[in-house]
Amino acid sequence: MALISFPHHLALLAAAAPDRPAVVCGGRTLTRAELERAADLLARDLAARGVGLGDFVTVALPNSIDWFVSYVAIWKLGAIPQPVSAKLPPRELAAIVELAAPKVVIGVEPGTEMGQFLPADLVCLPKGYQALADQAITDLASTDLPDRVSPAWKAPTSGGSTGRPKLIVSGDPALIDTEADPAVMLSRDGCLVMPGPLYHNGPAVWSCQALLSGSTVVLLERFDAEATLAAIEEHRADVVYLVPTMMKRILRLPDEVRFGYDLSSLRVVWHLAEPCPQWLKQAWIDWLGPERIVELYAGTEAQAVTTIIGTEWLEHRGSVGKVITGEIKICDPDGNELPAGEQGEVWMRASHREDPTYQYLGAEAKQLAGGWESLGDMGWFDADGYLYLGDRLADMILTGGSNVYPAEVESALQEHPAVKSVVVIGLPDEDRGNSVHAIVEADPAEVSTEELLAFATERLAKYKLPRSVEFVDVPLRDEAGKVRRSSLRTERTAQ
C-alpha cells in the first residue's frame, strides 16, 4: 500500500502527462496541467480568505469545469468540499450553511437572492476558476503549497424522507493508494462520461475517482439522452454513469438515433441511485450485452455495498447483488434477523474497517445493538445470498390492510411509451386508510387515465392499481433520479 494525498497524486499525473485532457465540459477542455495551475491559484485565494485544514467549503456550482477546479483547490488546503445544488432555494441553502459553518461558499454572488439568508460576514465567491482565470501568472506565489490531507474528502448533503438537510461527512481522508486498482471499475487513462448532477453523491464519487485514476471526465452540463450517446462515441468512453430515469429516456430515442452511435468503446454501464424496473434493465442487456451492465446498491454513508453484473442478474432477476463490502442483514420490526426469502428492514454494518465510514451533522442514525444501522430500505435475501429491495419503509402504502410498494406500481406504469416519469404516493382515505395516487409526467392527449389504468391492470394486482391519476408536465425526479415523496404528499394533502 502506498498512500499519498489527492493533491500530490494529481500533481504527479499532471507532471507525467501535462497535455492530457482532465475535464471536458460545455465545449471546453482543461488539461491536467491547466487544472493543476487553476486549482493552485484558487487554493491560494481561498487560503487568503481564511480556509485551512479541516474547514468546510460549500460548493454551489452547476456541472462545470469550475466545479472540478474548486474541489481540487479545496483538497490542496486540506479543507473539505461540501457540494450543494446551484439551484437550491435560498432558505434551504441557508439551513445547510448553518450546519456546515463553511469558511467560504463558492457559486453564490454576494448580495443576490441566493445569498440573502446567509450570514453577512460569510465569504461568497461567484465562481472559482473563471473568476480567477485571467489573473496574471506572476501573481502566483513562488513557493509551493504544503502537502495537506483533508480529514474527509467529501461532505454531501441529503434531505432524506423528511426534507430536513443533513451533512454526510465521509470517514475517509483525501488519500489514495497508488498501488491499488482504480475504484468502481474505472481504468487508468480511460474516459468517463458523466451526465448526472455533481451535487449528488454518486456522480461526484464516480467523477472524482475517474479524475484520480487518470481518466478524462467528460461532463454534461445537464442530462440529454442523445448528447450522452454522442459523448461516448466522440471521446471513446469506456465507462458511463446512469440512473434508470436516464436509461429510459435513452431507450425511448428513435431507433435510428439510438443505434446510430458507436458505443463499442464502453466496458461498463453503471446504474444506481433508484430502483431499476426489470423490463428496463432487460432492454439494456439485450442492447449492449449483460457483461457491460453493472448495478450498485449503497447509501452515501457506505456502511455496506452490493454489486451485480448483468450476467448474474439474468440468473437472479431483480437482485441488486451480493455484499462486497461490510455486512447486511434483514430484520423484522422487533430487530430479529429473518431467514432467506422473508422481507424486512435492511440493516447494514461497516465490519470491514475500524473507523466509521461517515459522520452525520444534523441527524442521528437509526441503529440496532452491535453497530447495525438502517437507511429505511426494505428487502430480502435469496438462498444464494443475493439481495432484493422493496421500497423504503417510509414510502410503503398501507391501503385496505394490504401493503403496496410504490416502486412496483411505478415500474408497471413506466412501461407505457407515453409516460416520461411517474411517482406513486399514498393519500389519506377514510375508507382504506390510504389510497394509491399516481403522479404521471405525460401528455393527457397521448394517454388517458382509462388507457393507463387498463395498461396497468395487465401488470398489477387489483389492490395495487392507482385509485387516482394526476398528469403533470414537469419532471418528477431530478437528474440523479431522486424524488421527495414527502413534499409531493404534503402539497396534495394541503390542497
C-alpha positions in Angstrom: 0.0 0.0 0.0 1.3 3.4 -1.0 -0.9 6.2 0.4 -0.4 9.8 -0.9 -2.7 12.8 -0.7 -5.1 13.6 -3.5 -3.4 16.9 -4.4 0.1 15.2 -4.6 -1.3 12.4 -6.7 -3.0 14.8 -9.2 0.2 16.8 -9.4 2.2 13.7 -10.3 -0.4 12.9 -13.0 -0.1 16.4 -14.4 3.7 16.1 -14.5 3.5 12.7 -16.2 1.1 13.9 -19.0 0.5 17.6 -18.7 -1.4 17.9 -22.0 -3.8 15.0 -21.4 -7.4 16.3 -21.0 -8.6 16.1 -17.4 -12.1 17.6 -17.7 -14.2 18.3 -20.8 -17.5 20.3 -20.3 -19.6 22.7 -22.3 -17.2 22.7 -25.3 -14.2 23.5 -23.2 -11.3 21.3 -22.2 -8.9 21.6 -19.2 -5.7 19.6 -19.4 -4.1 18.1 -16.3 -1.5 20.9 -16.2 -4.2 23.6 -16.6 -6.3 22.0 -13.8 -3.3 22.0 -11.6 -2.4 25.6 -12.2 -6.0 26.8 -11.9 -6.6 24.9 -8.7 -3.3 26.2 -7.2 -4.4 29.8 -7.9 -7.8 29.3 -6.4 -6.3 27.5 -3.4 -4.1 30.5 -2.6 -7.1 32.8 -2.9 -9.2 30.6 -0.5 -6.3 30.4 1.9 -6.1 34.2 1.9 -9.8 34.2 2.9 -9.1 32.0 5.9 -9.7 28.5 4.6 -7.5 25.9 6.2 -7.1 22.3 7.3 -10.5 20.7 8.1 -12.6 23.7 7.2 -15.8 23.2 5.1 -16.1 25.0 1.8 -19.6 24.9 0.3 -19.6 24.4 -3.5 -22.9 25.6 -5.1 -21.8 25.3 -8.7 -23.6 23.7 -11.6 -21.9 20.9 -13.7 -18.8 22.7 -15.0 -15.0 22.8 -15.2 -15.2 25.3 -12.3 -16.6 22.5 -10.1 -13.5 20.4 -10.5 -11.1 23.3 -10.0 -12.9 24.2 -6.8 -12.7 20.6 -5.5 -9.0 20.2 -6.2 -8.3 23.7 -4.7 -10.2 22.8 -1.5 -8.2 19.5 -1.2 -5.0 21.4 -1.7 -5.7 23.2 1.6 -6.7 20.1 3.5 -10.3 21.5 3.6 -13.5 19.6 3.0 -15.6 20.2 -0.2 -19.3 20.3 0.6 -21.4 20.2 -2.6 -25.0 21.6 -2.9 -27.2 22.2 -5.9 -26.7 25.6 -7.6 -30.5 25.9 -7.8 -31.3 25.5 -4.1 -34.0 27.7 -2.6 -32.3 30.4 -0.5 -33.7 29.2 2.8 -32.5 25.6 2.1 -29.0 26.8 1.3 -29.1 28.9 4.5 -30.0 25.8 6.5 -27.1 23.8 5.1 -24.7 26.7 5.7 -25.9 26.8 9.3 -25.0 23.1 9.6 -21.7 23.2 7.8 -20.4 26.6 9.0 -18.2 26.9 5.9 -15.4 29.5 5.6 -16.5 30.2 2.0 -19.4 29.5 -0.3 -18.4 29.1 -3.9 -21.1 29.8 -6.5 -23.1 32.5 -4.8 -23.0 36.1 -6.0 -22.8 38.4 -2.9 -26.0 40.5 -2.5 -28.2 38.3 -4.7 -31.4 36.5 -3.7 -29.4 33.2 -3.4 -27.3 34.8 -0.6 -29.9 36.9 1.1 -30.3 34.5 4.1 -26.6 33.8 4.6 -24.6 35.4 7.4 -23.4 38.9 6.5 -19.8 38.0 7.2 -19.7 34.8 5.1 -17.4 35.0 2.2 -19.2 34.3 -1.1 -17.4 33.8 -4.4 -19.5 33.8 -7.6 -17.2 31.3 -9.3 -13.9 29.5 -8.8 -11.9 29.1 -12.0 -13.5 31.7 -14.2 -13.3 34.4 -11.5 -9.5 34.0 -11.3 -8.6 32.6 -14.8 -7.4 35.9 -16.2 -5.1 36.7 -13.2 -1.5 37.1 -14.3 0.7 34.1 -13.7 3.2 36.4 -12.0 0.6 36.9 -9.2 1.2 33.3 -8.1 3.4 32.8 -5.0 6.8 31.3 -5.8 6.7 28.8 -3.0 4.7 25.5 -3.3 1.7 24.9 -1.2 2.4 22.5 1.7 1.1 18.9 1.1 -2.1 18.6 3.2 -4.6 15.8 3.6 -8.3 16.6 4.0 -9.7 14.7 7.0 -12.8 14.0 4.9 -12.6 14.0 1.2 -16.3 14.9 0.7 -19.4 16.0 2.7 -22.5 15.8 0.6 -25.9 16.7 1.9 -29.2 14.8 2.0 -32.7 15.8 2.7 -33.9 12.3 3.3 -37.6 11.5 3.6 -38.2 14.4 6.0 -36.8 17.1 3.7 -34.6 18.4 6.6 -31.0 18.7 5.4 -28.1 16.9 6.9 -24.4 16.6 6.1 -22.9 13.1 5.5 -19.2 13.7 6.2 -17.0 11.0 4.8 -14.9 8.9 7.2 -12.2 8.7 4.5 -9.4 11.2 4.3 -8.3 12.5 0.9 -5.7 9.8 0.5 -5.2 7.4 -2.5 -3.4 4.1 -2.6 -1.4 4.4 -5.8 -0.7 0.6 -5.9 -4.4 -0.4 -5.8 -6.6 -0.8 -8.9 -8.8 2.2 -9.8 -12.1 2.3 -7.9 -15.6 1.4 -9.4 -14.1 -0.5 -12.4 -12.5 2.7 -13.9 -9.3 2.5 -15.8 -6.1 4.5 -15.8 -6.0 6.9 -18.8 -9.6 5.9 -19.7 -12.7 8.1 -20.1 -15.8 8.5 -18.0 -19.0 10.2 -19.4 -20.9 11.8 -16.6 -24.4 13.1 -17.4 -25.5 13.3 -13.7 -25.5 16.3 -11.4 -22.3 16.6 -9.4 -24.1 17.9 -6.2 -25.3 14.3 -5.8 -23.0 11.8 -4.2 -22.9 9.1 -6.9 -22.0 11.4 -9.8 -19.4 13.2 -7.6 -17.8 10.0 -6.4 -17.5 8.5 -9.9 -16.2 11.7 -11.4 -13.6 12.3 -8.6 -12.5 8.7 -8.7 -12.1 9.0 -12.5 -10.1 12.1 -12.2 -7.9 10.4 -9.6 -7.5 7.3 -11.7 -6.1 9.4 -14.6 -9.2 9.1 -16.7 -10.7 12.0 -18.6 -14.0 13.2 -17.2 -16.5 14.2 -20.0 -19.1 16.1 -18.1 -22.5 17.1 -19.5 -23.9 20.4 -18.2 -27.3 18.7 -17.9 -28.6 15.3 -19.0 -29.6 14.9 -22.6 -30.3 11.4 -23.9 -28.7 11.8 -27.4 -25.9 14.1 -26.1 -24.9 11.3 -23.7 -24.5 8.8 -26.6 -22.7 11.4 -28.7 -20.2 12.0 -25.9 -19.5 8.3 -25.6 -18.8 8.0 -29.3 -16.8 11.2 -29.6 -14.5 10.5 -26.7 -14.4 6.7 -26.9 -15.5 6.5 -23.3 -15.1 3.2 -21.5 -17.3 3.9 -18.6 -20.7 5.8 -18.3 -22.7 6.5 -15.2 -26.5 6.4 -15.5 -29.7 6.2 -13.4 -32.8 4.4 -14.5 -34.6 7.7 -15.4 -31.7 8.4 -17.9 -31.7 4.8 -19.1 -35.4 5.0 -20.0 -35.0 8.3 -21.9 -32.1 7.0 -23.9 -34.1 3.8 -24.7 -37.0 5.9 -25.9 -34.9 7.7 -28.5 -35.9 6.7 -32.1 -34.1 3.6 -33.2 -32.3 5.4 -36.0 -30.9 7.8 -33.4 -30.1 5.3 -30.6 -28.5 2.7 -33.0 -26.7 5.5 -34.9 -23.9 5.9 -32.3 -20.9 3.7 -31.9 -20.8 2.5 -28.3 -18.2 -0.2 -28.8 -15.7 1.5 -26.5 -17.9 1.0 -23.5 -16.7 -1.6 -20.9 -19.1 -0.6 -18.1 -22.5 0.9 -17.9 -23.0 1.7 -14.2 -26.6 2.3 -12.9 -27.7 3.1 -9.4 -29.5 5.7 -7.2 -33.0 4.4 -7.7 -34.8 1.1 -8.4 -34.4 -0.1 -12.0 -37.5 -1.8 -13.4 -36.8 -5.3 -14.7 -38.1 -4.6 -18.2 -35.8 -1.6 -18.5 -32.7 -3.5 -17.4 -33.5 -6.4 -19.7 -33.8 -4.0 -22.6 -30.3 -2.6 -21.9 -28.9 -6.1 -21.5 -30.5 -7.0 -24.9 -29.0 -3.9 -26.4 -25.4 -3.8 -25.1 -24.9 -7.3 -23.6 -25.1 -8.4 -19.9 -21.4 -8.2 -19.2 -21.4 -4.5 -19.6 -24.4 -3.6 -17.3 -23.4 -3.3 -13.7 -25.6 -2.2 -10.7 -24.5 -0.9 -7.3 -26.5 -0.5 -4.1 -25.3 1.5 -1.2 -26.1 4.6 0.8 -23.9 7.7 0.8 -23.0 6.5 4.3 -21.2 3.5 2.6 -21.6 1.1 5.6 -22.1 -1.8 3.1 -22.1 -2.2 -0.7 -23.6 -4.7 -3.1 -22.9 -5.0 -6.8 -24.2 -7.2 -9.6 -23.2 -7.7 -13.2 -25.8 -8.4 -15.9 -24.8 -12.0 -16.3 -25.5 -12.7 -12.7 -28.7 -10.6 -12.8 -30.1 -12.9 -15.5 -29.9 -15.8 -13.0 -31.2 -13.6 -10.1 -33.6 -11.2 -11.8 -34.4 -8.2 -9.7 -31.5 -8.6 -7.4 -29.1 -5.7 -6.5 -26.3 -8.3 -5.9 -24.2 -9.8 -3.2 -22.5 -7.9 -0.4 -18.9 -7.0 -1.4 -18.1 -4.6 1.5 -19.5 -4.6 5.0 -22.4 -6.7 6.2 -26.2 -6.6 5.6 -28.9 -8.4 7.4 -32.7 -8.4 7.2 -34.8 -7.9 10.4 -38.4 -7.8 11.5 -39.8 -4.8 13.3 -38.5 -6.1 16.6 -34.9 -6.4 15.3 -34.9 -10.2 14.9 -33.0 -11.4 11.9 -35.1 -13.0 9.2 -34.2 -16.1 7.1 -33.8 -16.1 3.3 -36.9 -15.3 1.4 -38.6 -13.2 4.1 -38.9 -9.4 3.6 -37.9 -7.0 6.4 -35.9 -3.9 7.0 -32.3 -3.8 5.6 -29.7 -3.2 8.3 -26.0 -2.5 7.5 -22.7 -2.7 9.4 -19.3 -1.5 8.3 -17.4 -4.5 9.6 -14.6 -4.2 7.1 -12.9 -1.3 8.9 -12.3 0.1 12.3 -13.1 3.8 11.6 -16.7 4.9 10.9 -17.5 5.3 7.2 -19.3 8.6 7.8 -20.5 11.1 10.4 -23.8 12.9 10.3 -24.2 16.6 11.0 -27.9 17.5 11.6 -29.2 13.9 12.1 -28.8 10.7 14.0 -28.5 7.2 12.5 -31.2 4.6 13.1 -29.4 1.9 15.0 -29.5 -1.6 16.5 -27.1 -3.0 19.0 -23.8 -4.1 17.6 -23.3 -1.2 15.2 -26.1 -2.0 12.8 -27.7 0.9 11.0 -30.7 1.3 8.7 -31.3 3.7 5.9 -35.0 2.8 5.8 -35.0 0.3 2.9 -37.0 -2.9 2.8 -35.6 -6.1 1.3 -34.8 -9.8 1.4 -32.0 -12.3 0.6 -32.5 -15.3 -1.6 -30.9 -18.7 -0.8 -27.8 -17.8 -2.7 -27.1 -14.6 -0.8 -28.4 -12.1 -3.4 -30.2 -9.1 -2.0 -33.5 -7.9 -3.4 -35.0 -4.5 -2.5 -38.6 -3.4 -1.8 -39.4 0.2 -1.2 -38.2 2.5 1.5 -40.1 1.8 4.7 -41.4 5.3 4.8 -42.8 5.1 1.3 -44.8 1.9 1.7 -48.6 2.5 1.3 -50.9 0.6 3.6 -54.3 0.5 1.8 -57.2 -1.6 2.9 -55.0 -3.7 5.0 -52.6 -4.5 2.2 -49.0 -3.2 1.6 -48.4 -1.5 -1.7 -44.8 -0.7 -2.7 -44.6 2.4 -5.0 -41.7 1.2 -7.0 -43.7 -1.8 -8.2 -46.6 0.4 -9.4 -44.2 2.9 -10.9 -42.4 0.2 -12.8 -45.6 -1.0 -14.4 -46.8 2.5 -15.4 -43.4 3.5 -16.8 -43.6 0.7 -19.4 -46.2 2.8 -21.2 -44.5 4.6 -24.1 -46.2 7.9 -23.4 -45.1 8.0 -19.8 -41.9 10.0 -19.2 -41.8 9.6 -15.4 -44.1 8.6 -12.6 -44.2 8.9 -8.8 -46.7 6.9 -6.7 -47.7 8.1 -3.3 -50.4 7.3 -0.7 -53.1 9.9 0.0 -55.4 9.8 3.1 -58.6 7.8 2.5 -61.4 7.5 5.1 -62.3 4.0 4.0 -59.0 2.4 3.1 -56.6 4.4 5.3 -54.6 5.4 2.2 -55.3 5.3 -1.5 -52.8 4.8 -4.2 -52.2 8.0 -6.2 -50.1 8.2 -9.4 -48.5 11.5 -10.5 -47.6 11.0 -14.1 -45.4 13.1 -16.4 -47.2 12.6 -19.7 -49.4 14.4 -22.2 -53.1 13.5 -21.5 -53.6 13.9 -25.2 -51.3 10.9 -25.8 -52.7 8.7 -23.0 -55.9 8.9 -21.0 -56.4 7.9 -17.4 -58.6 5.0 -18.6 -56.0 3.8 -21.0 -53.2 4.0 -18.5 -55.2 2.1 -15.8 -56.1 -0.6 -18.4 -52.4 -0.9 -19.2 -51.6 -1.2 -15.5 -54.3 -3.8 -15.0 -52.4 -6.3 -17.2 -49.4 -5.9 -14.9 -50.6 -5.4 -11.3 -53.0 -7.0 -8.9 -56.2 -5.1 -8.4 -55.4 -3.7 -5.0 -52.2 -2.2 -6.3 -53.9 -0.2 -9.0 -53.9 3.6 -8.6 -57.2 5.0 -7.4 -56.4 8.3 -8.9 -54.1 9.6 -11.6 -52.7 13.1 -11.9 -51.0 14.4 -15.1 -48.2 16.9 -14.8 -45.9 18.5 -17.4 -42.8 18.8 -15.3 -40.1 16.3 -14.4 -40.8 14.5 -11.1 -37.3 13.3 -10.4 -34.1 15.3 -10.6 -31.3 14.4 -12.9 -29.9 12.0 -10.3 -33.2 10.1 -10.2 -34.1 11.4 -6.8 -37.6 12.4 -5.7 -39.0 13.8 -2.4 -42.2 11.9 -1.9 -42.9 13.6 1.4 -43.0 17.0 -0.4 -45.4 15.7 -3.1 -47.7 14.2 -0.4 -47.7 17.4 1.6 -48.5 19.5 -1.5 -51.5 17.4 -2.3 -52.9 16.9 1.2 -52.6 20.6 1.9 -54.9 21.5 -1.0 
